[in-house]
Amino acid sequence: MRRLLEPEQYTSFRLAEHLDADGIAASIGSVGDAYDNALMESMIGLYKTELIKPQRPWKSLSQVELATAEWVDWYNHRRLHGEIGHVPPVEYEANHYMESTKPQVTTTI
């Protein structure tokens, strides 16, 4: 007996269809291929390797939730990322927006 398909399995296809119908370019990557969830799978792998597995066994869901919130805060605000100049992602993003929103000075003769 085959398992029934869940509606969630086709969410990415439906989203792509809606975006296409409205003429909107998807900025979330490709749909329906091996790369579809690559970024999220990589993130989940880091999360499990760095936090979940080393601290087993967990005593409660609350303990996991608190540790997860602390890990996400560290990951975004204090982790030095080598691909972006060894600064935390939040700092890099703030610098990016500061640079991209500077007023443009033009001169006319």
C-alpha positions as CSV (number, residue, x, y, z in Angstrom):
1,M,0.0,0.0,0.0
2,R,1.4,3.4,-1.0
3,R,1.4,6.3,1.5
4,L,-0.9,9.2,0.5
5,L,0.9,12.3,-0.6
6,E,0.8,15.2,1.8
7,P,-0.1,18.7,0.5
8,E,3.1,20.1,2.0
9,Q,5.1,18.1,-0.4
10,Y,4.1,20.4,-3.3
11,T,4.4,23.7,-1.5
12,S,7.5,24.7,-3.4
13,F,5.9,23.9,-6.7
14,R,2.8,25.8,-5.9
15,L,4.8,28.8,-4.7
16,A,6.8,28.8,-7.9
17,E,3.6,28.6,-10.0
18,H,2.1,31.6,-8.1
19,L,5.3,33.7,-8.4
20,D,5.5,32.9,-12.1
21,A,1.8,33.7,-12.7
22,D,2.4,37.2,-11.1
23,G,5.6,37.7,-13.0
24,I,7.7,37.6,-9.8
25,A,11.3,36.2,-9.9
26,A,11.9,33.7,-7.1
27,S,14.9,34.6,-5.0
28,I,14.7,31.4,-3.0
29,G,16.7,29.1,-5.3
30,S,15.7,26.4,-7.7
31,V,12.6,24.2,-7.2
32,G,12.1,20.5,-7.4
33,D,15.8,19.4,-7.6
34,A,18.5,18.3,-5.3
35,Y,19.5,21.9,-4.4
36,D,15.9,22.8,-3.3
37,N,16.7,22.5,0.5
38,A,20.5,22.5,0.5
39,L,20.9,25.6,2.6
40,M,18.4,24.5,5.2
41,E,19.8,21.0,5.3
42,S,23.3,22.4,5.8
43,M,22.1,24.6,8.7
44,I,20.2,21.7,10.3
45,G,23.4,19.6,10.1
46,L,25.5,22.3,11.8
47,Y,22.8,22.7,14.5
48,K,22.7,19.0,15.2
49,T,26.5,18.5,15.1
50,E,27.4,21.6,17.2
51,L,24.5,21.6,19.7
52,I,22.1,18.7,19.8
53,K,24.4,15.6,19.6
54,P,27.2,16.8,22.0
55,Q,24.8,17.6,24.8
56,R,22.7,14.5,24.8
57,P,20.7,13.3,26.6
58,W,18.4,16.3,26.9
59,K,16.2,16.3,30.0
60,S,13.3,18.4,28.7
61,L,11.9,20.2,25.7
62,S,12.4,23.5,27.5
63,Q,16.1,22.7,27.9
64,V,16.4,22.2,24.1
65,E,14.4,25.3,23.3
66,L,16.6,27.5,25.5
67,A,19.8,26.0,24.2
68,T,18.5,26.5,20.6
69,A,17.8,30.2,21.2
70,E,21.2,30.7,22.7
71,W,22.9,28.8,19.8
72,V,21.0,30.9,17.1
73,D,22.0,34.1,19.0
74,W,25.6,33.0,19.0
75,Y,25.4,31.9,15.3
76,N,24.1,35.2,14.1
77,H,25.8,37.7,16.5
78,R,29.1,36.4,17.7
79,R,30.3,33.6,15.3
80,L,33.2,34.8,13.1
81,H,32.5,33.9,9.5
82,G,35.6,33.4,7.4
83,E,33.9,34.0,4.0
84,I,32.8,37.5,5.1
85,G,36.0,38.9,6.6
86,H,35.9,37.1,10.0
87,V,33.1,39.2,11.3
88,P,29.7,38.0,12.6
89,P,26.9,37.8,10.1
90,V,24.8,40.5,11.8
91,E,27.8,43.0,11.7
92,Y,28.4,42.2,8.0
93,E,24.7,42.7,7.1
94,A,24.7,46.1,9.0
95,N,27.8,47.2,7.2
96,H,26.3,46.2,3.9
97,Y,23.1,48.2,4.4
98,M,25.1,51.2,5.8
99,E,27.2,51.2,2.6
100,S,24.3,50.7,0.2
101,T,22.2,53.5,1.7
102,K,24.8,56.2,1.7
103,P,23.6,59.2,-0.3
104,Q,25.1,59.3,-3.8
105,V,27.0,62.5,-4.5
106,T,27.0,63.7,-8.1
107,T,28.5,66.8,-9.6
108,T,27.3,68.8,-12.6
109,I,29.4,71.1,-14.6
